Amino acid sequence: MGDTDWGNFWLDFKRKVFKNLHMFKKVIESRLAALRDLVGAKGVDGFLVAGLANRRYLSGFTAEDPDWGMLLVTPDRALLFTDFRYQVWAQQEAPAFHIVTYKESLDKTLPDYLKDLRVGRLGFEEVYFTYRQYHRFKKSAQEAGLKVKWLPLEGLVEELREVKTAEELAAIRRALTLTENVFQQVAAALTPGMTEAQAAWEIEKRLRQEGSEGVAFPPIVAAGPNSARPHHQSGDYVLKTGEPIIIDMGARVDGYCADLTRTLVLGEPDEQFRKIYSLVRQAQDRAERELKAGMESLAGDALARDIIAAAGYGEAFGHSLGHGVGLAVHEAPSLSPYKERSSILKADSVMTVEPGIYLTGWGGVRLEDMVRLTDEGAEVLNGLRDFYEW
């Protein structure tokens, strides 16, 4: 490559980087504007964001520990507090934020900014703000002579995260495609005599080899009677011919998660497995056909639950039908049978649909797809639609 060609390449590269950075900054500014509307309705002057996924969503800062930074958003300022170790990292990834590097601790630094920004009513994320943080921050503000009213708030950023943009949907699709490819690899490699832990390690290893930036959650391999435990911890149990094996796994791509569950048998499935599997699949099919945006979440859960209950297995389906997926593998909304978790499902939210039946002493079957809700219905995002055809 000659000097002229190299110069043109470098100029084009810089233009693309600047364009992408500018577009990303616009996305962040749009999210901050939406949050300010929600915060303003609560009557607070500022809002502290401590949740890991919420911090990334609002700022772009990808650090994977909640202690590595906290956000303060006011009507006209956006600040990211961190320490020296993450200063450059934060500056590179959060261009819409003013980066404040504290030396001793955040609780000693925050009062100065609350004073300068005239924050008298301060909202904070009650789910992610620890009891210890609350008392330390409150004490430091009082010692600085500030009269700050601390107001716990819940679900503001999570509400914004429910509706996915085209870019977020694309990342989720990539994560799901990677997950399904690895599932097929691992399913083909399973043999009698392999332990659950060995199979789980194969999943995690292959996810990373195929390009996942990490696992969305520790893979679950639950075999035989252990598959009656919905969230089993993979152990030394040996896979056997003819027993159900639940595999629950997910990749993470560009920060976004996938969540996939399939149930299989080594060898020929018996009549009990076929019966339970077919019932679970029937329940899942109905939910995926009839779910749509605008539906109340209790009604969405009932689409599958009613079929399982009518067959006499209602007590064996003890978890929600599904949950939201995005920057976190479990996020709003919830397809729960409980009124206190109810909500109206929104268009462009991404959810799992995962009915299951769990029979103590025998095992269980769970099938989990991911769907995007629209006003017309649910778009199933999976390419791997089923493991058995009966």
C-alpha positions in Angstrom: 0.0 0.0 0.0 1.5 3.3 -1.1 1.6 6.5 1.0 -1.4 8.0 -0.8 -3.4 4.8 -0.4 -2.4 4.5 3.3 -3.4 8.1 3.9 -6.8 7.6 2.2 -7.4 4.4 4.2 -6.5 6.1 7.5 -8.7 9.1 6.7 -11.6 6.9 5.8 -11.1 4.9 9.0 -11.1 8.0 11.2 -14.3 9.3 9.5 -16.0 6.0 10.2 -14.9 6.0 13.8 -16.1 9.6 14.3 -19.4 8.9 12.6 -20.0 5.8 14.8 -19.0 7.7 17.9 -21.3 10.6 17.0 -24.2 8.2 16.3 -23.6 6.4 19.6 -23.5 9.7 21.5 -26.9 10.6 20.0 -28.3 7.3 21.2 -27.0 8.0 24.7 -28.4 11.5 24.7 -31.8 10.2 23.6 -31.8 7.7 26.5 -30.8 10.4 29.0 -33.6 12.7 27.7 -36.1 9.9 28.2 -34.8 9.2 31.7 -34.9 12.9 32.6 -38.6 12.9 31.7 -39.2 10.0 34.1 -37.1 11.5 36.9 -38.7 14.9 36.5 -42.1 13.3 37.0 -40.9 12.0 40.4 -40.0 15.5 41.5 -36.3 15.0 42.1 -33.3 17.2 41.2 -30.9 14.4 40.5 -30.8 10.6 40.1 -28.0 8.2 41.2 -27.6 5.1 39.0 -25.8 2.2 40.6 -27.1 -0.8 38.6 -24.5 -2.4 36.3 -26.8 -2.9 33.3 -28.5 0.5 33.8 -25.1 2.2 34.0 -24.0 0.7 30.7 -27.4 1.4 29.0 -27.2 5.1 29.9 -23.5 5.8 29.5 -21.9 3.1 27.3 -19.4 2.3 30.1 -18.8 -1.5 29.8 -17.0 -2.1 33.1 -18.3 -5.4 34.6 -18.4 -4.5 38.3 -21.0 -2.2 39.9 -18.3 -0.7 42.2 -16.3 0.7 39.3 -18.6 3.6 38.6 -21.8 5.4 39.4 -23.9 7.9 37.5 -25.5 11.2 38.6 -28.1 12.5 36.2 -29.6 16.0 36.7 -31.8 18.0 34.4 -28.8 19.5 32.6 -25.8 17.4 33.6 -24.6 13.8 33.3 -21.7 12.7 35.5 -19.9 9.4 35.8 -17.9 8.9 39.0 -15.1 6.4 39.0 -11.5 6.1 40.4 -8.1 6.4 38.7 -8.0 2.8 37.5 -11.0 3.3 35.2 -10.6 7.0 34.3 -9.3 6.5 30.7 -11.7 3.6 30.1 -14.7 5.7 31.1 -13.5 8.7 29.0 -13.3 6.5 25.9 -16.7 4.8 26.3 -18.9 7.5 27.8 -18.5 10.6 25.6 -21.8 12.1 26.7 -20.7 12.1 30.4 -18.4 14.3 32.4 -16.0 11.9 34.1 -15.3 12.6 37.7 -12.3 10.8 39.2 -12.5 10.5 42.9 -9.4 9.8 45.1 -10.6 8.7 48.6 -14.1 7.5 48.0 -17.3 8.5 46.2 -19.2 9.3 49.3 -16.5 11.9 50.2 -16.6 13.4 46.6 -20.3 13.4 45.9 -21.4 16.2 48.3 -19.4 18.8 46.5 -21.3 18.1 43.2 -24.6 17.9 45.0 -24.0 21.4 46.3 -22.8 22.8 43.0 -25.7 21.3 41.1 -28.2 22.4 43.8 -29.6 18.9 44.3 -32.0 19.0 47.3 -34.1 16.0 46.4 -31.9 13.1 45.3 -33.4 9.9 43.8 -31.4 6.6 43.9 -32.0 3.1 42.7 -33.3 1.3 45.7 -32.7 -2.2 44.2 -28.9 -1.6 43.6 -28.0 1.0 46.2 -26.7 -0.9 49.3 -27.7 -0.2 52.9 -24.1 0.6 53.6 -23.8 3.1 50.7 -27.0 4.8 51.6 -25.9 5.5 55.2 -22.3 6.5 54.2 -23.5 8.9 51.4 -26.2 10.4 53.6 -23.7 10.9 56.5 -21.2 12.6 54.2 -23.8 15.0 52.8 -24.9 15.9 56.4 -21.3 16.5 57.4 -20.9 18.8 54.4 -23.8 20.8 55.7 -26.2 19.8 52.9 -29.9 19.3 53.4 -30.6 16.5 50.9 -33.8 14.4 50.9 -33.0 10.9 49.7 -35.8 9.3 47.7 -35.7 5.5 46.7 -36.9 4.9 43.2 -37.4 1.7 41.3 -37.7 0.6 37.7 -37.1 3.9 35.9 -34.1 2.8 33.7 -35.5 -0.8 33.5 -38.7 0.7 32.0 -36.7 2.3 29.2 -34.7 -0.8 28.6 -37.8 -2.9 27.9 -38.2 -1.5 24.4 -35.3 -2.5 22.2 -33.9 -0.5 19.3 -33.0 -2.1 16.0 -29.3 -2.1 17.0 -30.2 -3.9 20.3 -32.3 -6.5 18.5 -29.4 -7.1 16.1 -27.0 -7.8 19.0 -29.6 -10.2 20.6 -30.0 -12.0 17.3 -26.3 -12.5 17.0 -26.0 -13.8 20.6 -28.9 -16.2 20.0 -27.4 -17.5 16.7 -24.1 -18.2 18.4 -25.9 -19.9 21.3 -27.8 -22.2 19.0 -24.7 -23.1 17.0 -22.9 -24.1 20.2 -25.9 -26.0 21.5 -25.9 -28.2 18.4 -22.2 -28.8 18.7 -22.5 -29.8 22.3 -25.6 -31.9 21.8 -23.8 -33.9 19.1 -20.9 -34.5 21.5 -22.8 -35.7 24.5 -22.2 -39.4 25.4 -23.3 -41.7 28.2 -20.7 -41.5 31.0 -20.0 -37.8 30.6 -20.8 -35.7 33.7 -23.1 -32.7 33.9 -20.1 -30.5 34.8 -18.1 -31.8 31.8 -20.9 -30.9 29.5 -21.4 -27.5 31.1 -17.7 -26.8 30.6 -17.9 -27.8 26.9 -20.7 -25.2 26.6 -18.8 -22.4 28.2 -15.6 -23.2 26.4 -17.2 -23.4 22.9 -19.3 -20.3 23.5 -16.0 -18.4 24.0 -14.3 -20.1 21.2 -17.1 -19.1 18.8 -16.9 -15.4 19.8 -19.1 -14.9 22.9 -17.6 -12.2 25.1 -18.7 -14.2 28.1 -21.6 -16.4 29.2 -24.9 -14.7 29.9 -25.1 -17.0 33.0 -23.4 -20.2 34.1 -24.7 -23.0 31.8 -27.1 -25.5 33.3 -26.9 -29.1 32.5 -29.4 -31.1 34.5 -29.7 -34.8 33.8 -32.0 -37.6 35.0 -33.8 -36.8 38.3 -31.8 -33.5 38.5 -33.8 -32.2 35.6 -36.7 -31.8 38.0 -34.8 -28.9 39.5 -35.4 -25.9 37.2 -32.2 -24.1 38.1 -29.9 -27.1 38.9 -26.2 -26.6 39.5 -24.3 -28.9 37.1 -22.3 -31.5 39.1 -20.9 -35.0 39.0 -24.1 -36.8 37.9 -23.3 -39.0 35.0 -25.4 -38.8 31.8 -27.3 -42.0 31.1 -29.2 -43.4 28.1 -33.0 -42.8 28.2 -33.0 -40.0 30.9 -34.1 -36.4 30.2 -31.3 -33.8 30.0 -32.2 -30.1 30.3 -29.6 -27.7 28.8 -30.0 -24.0 29.6 -27.4 -21.7 28.1 -26.7 -18.3 26.6 -24.0 -16.2 24.9 -23.3 -12.5 25.4 -22.5 -10.4 22.3 -21.9 -6.6 22.5 -23.3 -6.7 26.0 -26.6 -8.4 25.0 -27.7 -11.8 26.2 -29.3 -14.9 24.7 -31.2 -17.5 26.7 -32.0 -20.9 25.2 -33.2 -24.1 26.8 -33.7 -27.5 25.1 -34.4 -30.9 26.6 -33.1 -34.1 25.0 -32.5 -37.8 25.7 -29.5 -39.9 24.8 -30.9 -42.8 22.9 -34.5 -43.5 22.2 -37.1 -41.4 24.2 -39.6 -43.5 26.1 -43.4 -42.9 26.2 -43.2 -40.8 29.4 -40.7 -38.4 27.9 -42.7 -38.1 24.6 -45.9 -37.4 26.5 -44.3 -34.6 28.8 -42.3 -33.2 25.9 -45.3 -33.0 23.6 -47.4 -31.2 26.3 -44.7 -28.6 27.0 -44.2 -28.0 23.3 -48.0 -27.6 22.8 -48.1 -25.0 25.6 -45.1 -23.1 24.2 -46.6 -23.2 20.7 -49.9 -21.6 21.9 -48.1 -18.9 23.8 -45.9 -18.0 20.8 -49.0 -17.9 18.5 -51.1 -15.7 20.7 -48.7 -13.4 22.6 -48.6 -9.8 21.5 -47.8 -6.3 22.6 -50.7 -4.6 24.6 -51.5 -7.8 26.3 -51.6 -8.0 30.1 -48.7 -10.2 31.3 -50.9 -12.4 33.5 -52.9 -13.3 30.4 -49.7 -14.0 28.5 -48.6 -16.4 31.2 -52.0 -18.2 31.2 -51.7 -19.0 27.5 -49.3 -21.8 28.3 -50.1 -22.5 32.0 -53.8 -23.3 31.2 -52.8 -26.1 28.8 -50.4 -27.6 31.3 -52.9 -27.3 34.2 -55.7 -28.8 32.1 -53.5 -31.9 31.6 -53.1 -32.3 35.3 -49.6 -30.9 35.7 -50.3 -27.4 37.0 -48.4 -28.0 40.2 -45.4 -29.2 38.2 -45.0 -25.8 36.4 -43.9 -23.6 39.3 -42.1 -20.7 37.5 -43.1 -17.9 35.3 -43.6 -18.5 31.6 -40.9 -16.0 30.6 -38.9 -12.9 31.3 -37.3 -10.0 29.4 -33.8 -10.3 28.0 -31.3 -7.6 27.0 -28.2 -6.3 28.8 -29.3 -8.6 31.6 -30.5 -12.1 31.1 -33.4 -11.5 33.5 -35.0 -8.1 33.1 -38.4 -6.6 32.7 -41.1 -7.5 31.8 -42.2 -10.7 33.4 -44.6 -13.3 32.2 -45.6 -14.2 35.7 -48.8 -15.7 37.2 -48.6 -13.3 40.1 -50.5 -10.0 40.1 -47.8 -8.0 41.8 -45.5 -8.5 38.8 -48.2 -7.7 36.2 -47.6 -5.2 33.4 -48.8 -4.3 29.9 -46.4 -5.9 27.4 -44.7 -3.4 25.1 -43.9 -3.6 21.4 -40.2 -4.4 20.7 -39.6 -6.0 24.0 -37.7 -9.3 23.9 -38.9 -12.1 26.1 -38.4 -15.8 26.7 -41.2 -18.3 26.4 -40.2 -21.3 28.5 -42.9 -23.6 29.9 -41.7 -26.6 31.8 -43.0 -29.6 33.7 -40.8 -31.0 36.6 -41.6 -34.4 38.2 -39.6 -35.3 41.3 -37.8 -38.6 41.0 -38.2 -38.8 37.2 -37.0 -35.5 35.8 -38.3 -32.6 33.8 -38.7 -31.0 30.4 -38.3 -27.2 29.6 -38.3 -25.6 26.2 -37.2 -22.0 25.9 -37.4 -19.7 22.9 -36.9 -16.0 22.6 -39.5 -13.7 21.0 -39.9 -10.1 20.0 -43.3 -8.7 20.7 -45.2 -6.7 18.1 -48.7 -5.3 18.0 -49.6 -8.1 15.6 -48.0 -11.0 17.6 -44.7 -12.6 18.7 -41.8 -13.0 16.3 -39.9 -16.1 17.3 -36.2 -15.2 17.1 -34.9 -18.8 17.2 -33.5 -20.5 14.1 -33.3 -23.8 16.0 -37.0 -24.4 16.5 -37.2 -27.9 18.0 -35.0 -30.9 18.8 -37.7 -33.5 18.2 -40.5 -33.8 15.7 -43.4 -36.0 16.8 
